[in-house]
């Protein structure tokens, strides 16, 4: 699944167009490498978002193969606390 699509499906970012803009602005890293919107995301990847409100780091737990509910969205990733 594309990075921008995962950010939208997991509801970390509300709209795919915003997720794409953030990715294209070099504000997203996947496994410690700057990633563009088209980067394929896999289970176990670590994603780090630099947003105005701070830095969010999380690990991908699963990639959905169908539409999911809002309640299921948070089960796709695990937040990693900043140290």
C-alpha positions as MATLAB code, in Angstrom:
seq = 'XXXXXXXXXXXXXXXXXXXXXXXXXXXXXXXXXXXXXXXXXXXXXXXXXXXXXXXXXXXXXXXXXXXXXXXXXXXXXXXXXXX';
ca = [
       0.000    0.000    0.000;
       1.214    3.503   -0.794;
       2.422    5.624    2.127;
      -0.077    8.437    1.548;
      -2.917    5.938    1.286;
      -1.867    4.202    4.528;
      -1.768    7.532    6.387;
      -5.312    8.238    5.224;
      -6.756    4.725    5.832;
      -5.232    4.597    9.318;
      -6.721    8.043    9.945;
      -3.404    9.501   11.059;
      -4.041   12.187    8.426;
      -7.599   13.010    7.348;
      -7.147   13.448    3.596;
      -4.930   11.701    1.089;
      -4.102   15.003   -0.626;
      -2.762   16.380    2.674;
      -0.814   13.160    3.294;
       0.707   13.452   -0.192;
       1.689   17.086    0.403;
       3.348   16.217    3.718;
       5.249   13.338    2.100;
       6.344   15.466   -0.858;
       7.549   18.116    1.602;
      10.165   15.676    2.959;
       8.446   15.541    6.349;
       7.968   11.745    6.467;
      10.607    9.092    7.056;
      10.132    5.346    6.632;
      12.796    3.224    8.318;
      15.061    6.303    8.723;
      14.881    7.281    5.016;
      12.953   10.239    3.614;
       9.923    8.830    1.798;
       7.692   10.158   -0.947;
       3.948    9.503   -1.167;
       4.319    6.546   -3.539;
       6.625    4.587   -1.185;
       5.259    1.113   -0.497;
       4.587    0.519    3.201;
       4.916   -2.958    4.716;
       4.166   -4.513    8.095;
       6.939   -3.762   10.562;
       7.990   -0.460    8.946;
       8.688    2.464   11.273;
       7.214    5.779   10.122;
       8.176    9.177   11.536;
       6.032   12.236   10.763;
       7.262   15.773   11.386;
       4.199   17.960   11.769;
       3.607   21.455   13.133;
       2.315   19.980   16.382;
       5.381   17.786   16.883;
       6.890   14.486   15.824;
       4.875   11.278   15.666;
       6.677    7.946   15.391;
       4.785    4.694   14.909;
       5.228    1.144   13.667;
       2.956   -0.411   11.052;
       1.191   -3.438   12.554;
      -0.923   -4.480    9.572;
      -1.892   -3.380    6.085;
      -5.650   -3.559    5.382;
      -6.851   -5.272    2.226;
     -10.356   -3.819    2.454;
     -12.126   -0.756    3.797;
     -12.028   -0.553    7.572;
     -14.097    1.217   10.197;
     -12.934    4.123   12.321;
     -12.721    1.808   15.339;
     -10.394   -0.585   13.468;
      -8.104    2.177   12.149;
      -6.065    2.496   15.332;
      -5.242   -1.223   15.239;
      -3.141   -0.705   12.085;
      -0.255    0.954   13.930;
       1.465    1.255   17.306;
       2.751    4.643   18.517;
       6.374    4.627   19.646;
       7.007    7.183   22.428;
       9.731    9.754   21.801;
      12.794    9.488   24.044;
];
